[in-house]
Amino acid sequence: MTHTSTDQPARRPSGAIVPVLAFAGIVVAVMQTLLVPVIKDLPQLLSTEPSNATWVLTSTLLSGAVATPIMGRLGDLYGKRRMLITSLAIMVVGALVSALTSDLLTMIAGRTLQGFAMGAIPLGIGLMRDMLPREKLGSAMALMSSSIGVGGGLALPLAALVAQHADWHALFYGAAGLGVLAIVLTLLVVPESPMRAEGTFDVLGAIGLSAGLVLFLLPITKGSDWGWTSGTTLGLFAAAAVVLLLWGVMELRVKAPLVDLRTTARPAVLFTNLASIMVGVSFYVVSLVLPQLLQLPKATGYGLGQSMVTAGLLVAPLGLTMMFTAPVYARLSAKYGPKVTLILGMLIIGIGYGAGLGLMSAAWQSLVIAVVLGAGIGLAYSSLPALIVGAVPASETGAANGLNTLMRSIGTSVSSAVIGMVLANTANHVGGVAVPTMHGFRVSFMIATGAVAVGLLMALFLPRPNRAPQLNFSSEEEANLERAAEALRGFRGRVLGADGSPVARAKVTLIDRRGRQAGATLSDEDGIYALAVPSQGAYVLAARASGHGPLASSATHGGDEVAVDLDLSLPGESVSA
């Protein structure tokens, strides 16, 4: 699976690429909280039972989980911008379908299509990695990663305002309009990445992962309705384990897998993904608890008696703080590294939830909790893509970040199921209506604190980087030059043309004895390239450039830096991993 660049020169990205991609991420995140203000009214609005109405939310979650890693891999293969626009277009179609119906099944179909937009987050991160200069990359990826929380936080008060003063279908028309605007801005501002991963799309792998995720997430989201010990719930969990196990065995045997499990098993990737699940759990708890606490009537003795819109405004700083945390993260990460910022973010989340146990008696206290948690979640979310990008090859950026986004989605799914069960089991029943209790809210905050503690433990296991993170460089070739210069462990030389002149922007790929890509770079303006090697041994250096014939040259690395010039005027053959 080789990472290459397309032959067409890439359009130089403008300064607006970061806000446009971040806006696309915010639009996607809006889909997750769009219906929160009308959740309790959905059974009546759709003329169905409450258990059936929950599928309107569950369908979006499931399709988003399935689409995220698939769209990431398709972006690596066929163009991240192309797949980003495709994701947004599917979302717009789904929003229009939902806007035109009050039928349950049609509504679920539309919401399923809306979930496909979740793939836009890792695609945007991949585009940033491929094109942005190093001084902008850290804060840009932080903002893109935080857009999930930003969109969710900002959507609450706006959706509440619309739902309170207009027909609820207007929510979907508004979402479709935002999607169209995001598509237009992307077409005008964001260039396509020139980087591609060679190979084919793993159709069987996509089907297997989709089936496994649905079988796993379905009982998580519906377990409280079906019963956690029911045959349906336990049977689906067992089926998920079998399907995902078989899928993993198959992926290890495929030459170009949907998810490279060997890369995923690296400590840096594995512990980042495990920590991501816990961050997802902690993020969703506050989104479930604070709006309910704020809107409960004061007659309960603990409810804060706020309107739907006011409650949304008091929770909105959660997302706003996450957005403003991005530049702070960039400075901290540049000095201390993303591992430290992840740990710091989780500590702040833990402090926020711990203090929140005693800050539930006034509306302004909810505002304080939202701000503190927003800062912590913003730091944590911003650190995750940086850790992933620094641990995987450029050819797997989209798929790897897609998998990481999926881990966060699994965390929010688990959080939704567990907190929903806690609030239901601790509720007081008044006139046949279940009213959440302060005890349930506090237990929910304690669960979030425990999840953060587990995530913090996972973060501590992350390996300490022995060199500057890859994302500190403006491009892949600069990163490879810096690594080779520091470690003196790799191949270095010049790419030359027929007249002996240096060839700039030539693609040089390092291939190991198993035929797999071990590295890739582009030569600089003087034709100089440098590639670090993972271990000593025999390799093939494959070079190609526009207007020149391809060249494959064998070379052996014995421990010190090895000089190998690549003359494209010599006969050679194309080699792909």
C-alpha positions, 0 to 999 in steps of 0.5 A: 500500500504505497502513498503517492502524489498525483501527477496534476499540480495541487492548487495552493491552499488559501488562508481560508482553508482552515475556517472552511474545513472547520465550518464543515466539521461544525455543520456535521456535528450539528446533526448529532444534537439537532433533535435534542430540543424535541426528543421528548416530543418525537413520539407525538410528532411521528405518531409512534411509540417512544421506543420506536422514536429513539431510532431517529437518533440511533440510526444517525449514530450507527450510520456515522460509525460505519461511514467514518472509517470507510470514508477515511479510506476512500479519501486516502485512495481517491481524494479527501476533498472529493470524499468530503464533498460526497459526505456533505452531499449525502447529508444534505439529501438526508436532511431534505428527506427528513424535512419533507416527512413525518413518517417514521420509516422515511424519517429514519432513512433521512437520519441514516443518510445524515449520519454519513457526514461524520466522515468529514471530520477525519477527511478534513484533518487529512487535508490539513496534514497534506497541505498546511505549513507546519506553523499552522498545522497544530492549531488547525487540526485542533480546531477541526477535531474540536468542531464536533463539540463546537457544533454540538454546543452551538446547535443546542440553543439555536435548535431550541430557538427554532423548535420553540418558534417554528415547525420542527421540520425547519431544523432540517431545512436549516441543516440542509442549507448549512450543508450546501453552504459548506459544499460551496465553500469547500469547492471554492476554497479547498484544493484537492490533496495531491497525495494518494494511497495506491491499492484497491478499496477493501469491499469485504473489509468494509462490509465486515466492519459495518456488520460488526459495528452495527451488531455491537452498537445496536445493543448498546443504544437499545439495551436499556429498552430491550433489557441488558440481560435479554436474549436479543442484547446478549445475542447481538453482543456475541454476534458482534464479537464473532464478526469482528474477530473474523473481520480482524483475521481477514484484514491481517491477510489482505494486502490493502486492508480497510484498516491496517491492524498492525499499525493500529496495534502500535502503542501510540495508536492503540492507547490513543484510541482507548483514551479517545473512547473515555474522552467520548464518554466524558463529553456526552455526560455533560450534554445529557445532564446539564440541559435536563437539570436546567429545564426541570421545574423549581418545584422539584426542589433541585431543578433550575426552572430555565426555558429550553432556549436559556438552557441551550445558551447556558450549555453553549459555552461548552462548545465555544470554549472548545473552539477557543482552546485550539490556539492554546493547545497549539502553543502547549503542544509545540512546547510539551507535545500532544501527550502532555496536552492530552493528560492536561486536558483529562485532568481539567475534565476530572476537575470539572466533573469533581467540582460539578458534584457541588455546583448544581444549585444555580444556573450560573454554576452550570455555566462554570461547569460548561466552561471548565469542561469545554477547556478540558475536552477541547485540549483532549480532543485537539491532542488526539489527531496529533497523536494519530498523525504522528504515529501512522504513515501519510498514506493512512491518515484518513483511515487512521483518523476515521478509526479514531473518530469512530472510537470517540463515537463508541464512547458517546454511544456507551455514555448515552446508554449508561447515563440513560440507564442510570437516570431512568433507574434513579428517577422518581415517577410522578403521575406516570412521568419519570423525573430525573433526580439529583442523585442520578445527576451526581452518579452520572458525574461520578461515572464521567470522572471514573471514565476520565481516570481510565482515560488518563491511565491510557494516556500515561501508557503512551510512548514518549516520543524520541523526536519532534512529532511529525506534525511539526513539519510543513510536509512529509519530505521535511519531516523525513529530512529532519529525521534523517539528519537527527538520527543518521539512520536511513538513505540520503541522496539526490534525484538526477535527470538525464542531463545530470541536473537535480529533479525537484518534487520527485517521489521517492518510496522506500519498500521493504523486503516484504513489498510494503511501503516503509517510507515515502518523501519528495525531493526538495528543490535541489533534488535532495531526498532523505528517508529514515528506515525502521530497521537494518536490511535490504530495501528498494528505493523507487523513484519517479517524476513527471517527464522522467522514467521510473527507477527502482534501485536496490540498497542495503542499510547497515546502521549508519546513513547510506548515500544513494543517488537516483539517476532517472536517466538509467533504465529501471522498472516501477515498483509498488508496495 
